[in-house]
Amino acid sequence: MYSLDDTIAAISTPIGEGGIGIVRMSGPEALSILQKIFVKGKPTNIQSPISNLQPHHLHYGHVVDPETSEVIDEVLVCYMKAPRTYTRQDVAEINCHGGIAPLRRTLELCLRQGARLASPGEFTLRAFVNGRIDLAQAEAVLDIVRAKTEAGLRVAVDQLEGRLSDQVRALRGQLVDVLAYLEATIDFEEDDIPERDIAPDLEEARRQLEQLLAHADRGMIYRQGIRTAIVGRPNVGKSSLLNALLRTSRAIVTPIPGTTRDTLEETLNLQGIPLVLVDTAGIVAETENVIEQLSIERSRRALAQADLALLVVDRSESLTEADHQIAGLAAGKAAILVINKIDLPRAGGSLDIMPEAPRVEISALTGDGLEELEETIVEVVFSGQVLASDEPLVSSSRHKDILRRALDCVASAQGAHTRGMPADFVAIDLTSAVNALGEITGETVTEDLLEVIFSEFCVGK
């Protein structure tokens, strides 16, 4: 799929104006290409190539076009000699000024001197293939880049440091040990192999898999966030609630019903949870207004796509048909009934519109009840789970699926062993479990899977 013998190059920092931009190279020709385009110190003798660069040090100088002698940029460069590098190959990094033009010109020079433009994630792929990190750690690199909260960053850093990999690798090793015993009894049936009770080993493997899966949803929440739709009929205070949760005036708020015509998204860090808040247009029972119809359709779609719904009702007014319709749309979804405007006189009638959902009374105007609402959101999201601080978290849907498959295989092996079936049947299930766990750390990964995983990375990482 990828060549590992050539030298790749890419811009490793976001394109745009900034203080610094970095062009990175990795491969056997990284040093020689750098020597052709880099002049130490002042560019007074640009015809003299650099004979050597002390590795793992910063060197001041200029990037110069070797064909025209044009000075491209004033830079700092670092040459890192294999294997003490990110990719375990020779690596060169050129720290340019962070503008589009100097970065593009510097990259073009690298390509003209023999480098190839890197594919998305190819630097990290080389780190994986060359054994510096395993596949789970490679995926954690992308999670670190995308982390939206400190909690999400902490989960990703733990995975990069190998906490999840260590536990999965140890668990896989236990199963391999049991599998080796079973295969020995099959292959050398006539030999006197000491009898071993594998039931405790299978039960321990099952317990560990169940423990990892028990916290998978929490880890995925920290990684991906919770999409939360704020819904309700017009003028119940949805935009005011958005502003109150964000502690800033993000949405326009007026006494005029129907001020919000489109969805508005903002991300809130709520106790480590990336909460993607979606403010929606008010939903009414019926309307002939074409613009309102489009707005309502977008609100319905936002609600359908949400992980959590905050259904806002006005305590100072009686429930309407629109309130009941919206509650019906939110049925079957995790939801919280937010009873707003407690600073105003209460209207008559019941507000038991969603009896199965937790309810919180607030005033988006004064802030009363806001902390209780935030605590309720956290409780609903985590469903009352209490997590030990030393537990590695599974934060990937891919890993969760693999662990579930491995658990099914171990459970099947347990069943076969309990029923006294031949060792061949138990071994088949354990082989499947071992291969599945290898997909997490990369021992049994396919090229197609690698292509899918690393295609999500940006070019230059």
Summary of the structure (lengths in Angstrom):
residues: 461
radius of gyration: 29.2
end to end distance: 17.5
largest distance: 88.6
contacts: 1464
relative contact order: 0.12
helix: 43%
strand: 17%
